[in-house]
Amino acid sequence: MLRLTSRFIFVFSTLLVSSVVLLAQPATTIPDSLKKYKPVEYPSKFSAALNEVYTRVGDWEGRMDVYYQPGAATPTPLVINIHGGGWKNGVKENQGGFTPFFKAGIAIANIEYRMTDYATAPAAIEDARCALIFLIQNANRFNIDINKIVVMGGSAGGHLALMTGLLANNRIFDKNCKSGKDIKVAAIIDKWGITDVWAWAYNDYGPSVRKSKSPTDWLGPKKNDEAFAKMVSPIWYVNKKAPPILIIHGDADSTVPYVQSQELLEKLKSFGVRSELITVTGGGHGKFSKEKNTDL
């Protein structure tokens, strides 16, 4: 995972301002399959609510890890982090790089969602939306400011971050998590995310970009339905009310074409949305040199 440093914090500093004080939470048993991952380290004044269930769909439970600040004098900003993996791989436990946020007094919610093998599109979007709704509904418990929520993700997680934030009060994917509250985010951080699922599945991006089965696998029985693919693609939800969006992408990405981020930026600018694309010259699919990470 890209280590987000001071520049990222600065970009959203006008949106995210807070202080840090926390209480202890009960210990959570870690399954053997997840013990290989290094636990998230957080300051002593922080506390963690691990494997918090935010939604249930059949026999599946959606869980998140929340690092929050119940003792802070005022509600704090929150970053919702969504892991990548082509909608079919990855776990929340392999995520890290949260230290700059903790130092800035920003809470973190690190979420999981249904993988393709369990449920195809739009399940992952439904889950990410449920996570946002859960956090808004439990804002008092976690002492978070619902007006300072940022959604962040990389690759498929970037796609889900964009969908979660751009949908706003469009409840099309909220069938599992009804809410009468206003749903909005302050900003989105999209790291080399998929912006157009149909294009990623079927466009010819040339020899420098590998063909991936991830989009058609995720679309499942809808893989030949272009209208549905657009329905689950963030670029089609851009409008003048969209929140500020920071995009990071390597221009040598052989997995998710860099041009997808360029097209997203162009559309955001056409609507006058505050947005920026940070291009990592020579950068691959989230694989940047130590020097590039330092520059960021």
N, C-alpha and C positions, 0 to 999 in steps of 0.2 A: 504494500500500500504506500502511496506517495506520502511522505512526511510533510504535512502542511506547516509552513514556517511563518515567520512574522509578516511576510507580504500578504498572505492569505488573510490573516487576522486583520491587517490594516485595511484591506479592501472592504471588509464588512464592519469596521470599527464603529461607524455611525449607527449601525443597527444593533451591535452586540456590545453592551456595556454593563458590567456587573461586578460583584465581589463574591468571595468564597468563604462559606462556613458550613460544615456538615455533621450529621449524626451517624452513629454506627448502625448497621443492619445485620440481621442474623446471617450466619454462614449458609451457603448453598452447596449441596452435594454436587460434585462435578462428575459426569459420566466418564468411564474409562476411555471411551473413544475420543474425548476432548482434552484429556490430560496432556496430550503432546503439545498443545498450544500454550504459549506464554500468557499468563493472566495480564489483563490491563493494569498498569501501574498508575495510581492516582495519588494526589497529595493527601496528607494525613487529615486534612480538614474536609475532604470529600468522603462520601459514602456511596455504596453500590447496592442497588436492588437488582440482583442477578436472576435471569430466567423468569422475568415477570411475564405472565401470560396476558397478552393484549387482545387476542381473539381466539375463537374456537370454530373450526369448520369440520363437521363430522368428528372423526377421531384424531384430527390434527390440531395441535395447539401452537399458535404463533407466540414466540417468546422474544423478549428483548432484555438487554442489560442497560440499566439506567444509572448513570453517575450524576448525582444531583446534590443540591445544596439547601436542605430544609431550614438551616439556621441563618441563611443570608437575610440581611435587613430588608431587602426588596426582592421580588421575583427576578430570576436570572434568565439570560438567554439560553437557548437550547439548540444543539446541532443533532439532527437525526442522521445517523450513518447507515448506509445500505451497501452491503458487500456485492461484489460482482461474481462472475462465473458462468456467463451465458444462460442465465436462468436455470441452470441444471447442476451447478457445482458451487462449492463454497459454504462456509459457515461463519456466523458472526464472531466466533472465537478466534478466527485468524486475522482479525482486524486490529489495527494499532495506530500509532502516530497521533494520539489525541493530546499529547502533552502541551502543545501550544494553546489549545483550547482550555485545558485545565488551568494553565497559568493565567489566562485571561478571564478566569472565573466563569467559563461557559460550561453548562451541563451537556452531557452526551447521552443519547439513546441509540444503542447499537442493536439493530434488529435483524431477525431472520424472516424468511418467507417461504412459501411453498415452491419446491423445485419442479421442473418439467416432468420428471418421472412420477410425481405425485399428482400434479394438476397442471394442465396447459393454460395458455392465455385465456382470460385475463387474470388468473388467480394471483400471480405475483403483484399485480397492480392493486387488486382488492386488498391484499394483505398490507402493502405499504400504506395505503390510504387508512386502513383500520389502525395501524400504528400511530399515524398522525392524529386521528380522531381520539384514540385512547389517551394520548398525551395531552391533548387539549382538554378532554373531559377530566383528567387527573392533574390539571395544572396546579391546583392548590396543594395537593399531596406532594408533588415534586418541586414545588415552589418555583415554577417556571413562568416566564412572561410569554403569554400566547401571541403577543405582537412582535416577538423576537425569536421566531423559530426558523431555522435554516435547515433545508434538506440537502444531504450530500451523498454522493455515491460514485463508484467507478465502474465503467463498462456497463454490464447489465444493471448494476446498481445506479449508474448515472442515468440510464434510461428511466429507472423507477423513481429516482429523485425528481427528474423532470416531470414525469407524469403526475406524481403526487402533488407537486407544487402548482403546476399549470392547470390542473383540473379545478382548483379552488372550490367553489360551491357547486360545481357540476357533479351531481351525485350518481352518475351513471355506473360507477364501479363500487358503490358504497352499500350494496345490498346486505352485507354481513355486519355492518357497523352503522346503524342509524344514528343520526345526530341532528339536533335542532340548532346546534351552535354554528356560528360563522366559521368556515374553514378557509384558512389562508396561511401562507408562509411569508416571512420577510425577505427571503432570498433563497437561491438554489446554487449549489456548487456541483457542476457536472464535470466529472473527470473521464474523458475519452468514452463518453456514453453513446449508445445507439439512439439516434434521433428519428430515423425512418426505418421501421422494421421491414417493410416490403422491399425497399431499395436494398437494404443489407442482404436480404435473402436472394434477390433475383438480378440486381444490377451487375454489370461487368465493370469492376473497378480496375481492371488491368492486372498484369502479372505480379505486381507488388503487393496485392491484397489477396490473402488466402480465402477460398470459399469456405464458409462455415455452415454446418448443419444446425447450429443453435437456433437461428430464427425460425426455420421451418419446423424443427422439433417443438419449439415453444408454441408456435401457432397451432400445432397439432392438426385436428380435423379441419381447421380453418386456414390451412397453409396455402390454399389456392383462392382464398377470399380476400381480394385486394381491399375492399371496403372495410373489412374487419381489421386487416393489418394497419390501415390508416387510423382506425379507432383506437388502437393501442400504441400509436406513435406520437411522441410529444410534439414533433414539428407542426402537426396539424391542430395543436391547441394554443399556439402562440397568438396572443392578442394584445391590445394596447394596455390592458390591465395586468399583464404578466409581471411577476416580481423581478427584481434585479437578478441577473444570472451571470455567474462566473464560469467560464468554460476553460478547461485545460486539456490539451491534446498534443501528442507528438506527431510531427508531420511525416514520420516514417512508420506509422502504425500499420502493420500488415494484417491486423485482425478486424478492427473497426476503422473504416476509412476516415482519414482526417477531413475529407471533404464534407462529411456529415456534420461536423462541428462548424465548418465554414458556412454551410447552408443554413444551419440554425442561427448563427450570428447574423447573417444577412437578413433573415426573416425577422429576428428580434429588432434589428435596427430599423427595418421598414415600418415597424409599429411604434418606434420611438421608445423601446424598452431599454432601460439602463443595463448594459451588458458589456462583457469583455471576453475576448478569446486570448488566452496565453498559449502561444505556440512554442513547443519544445523542439527546437531544430534538431533533426536526426533522432528524435525520441520515438521509441516503439510503443507498444500497448501497455502503458503504465510503467515501462521499464526505462528509466532515465539514469544517466550517470550520476555519481555522487556530486559532481560539480553542478550539474543541472538542478538537482534537488536543492543544493545550497543556494543557487541563484534564485530559485522560486521562493 
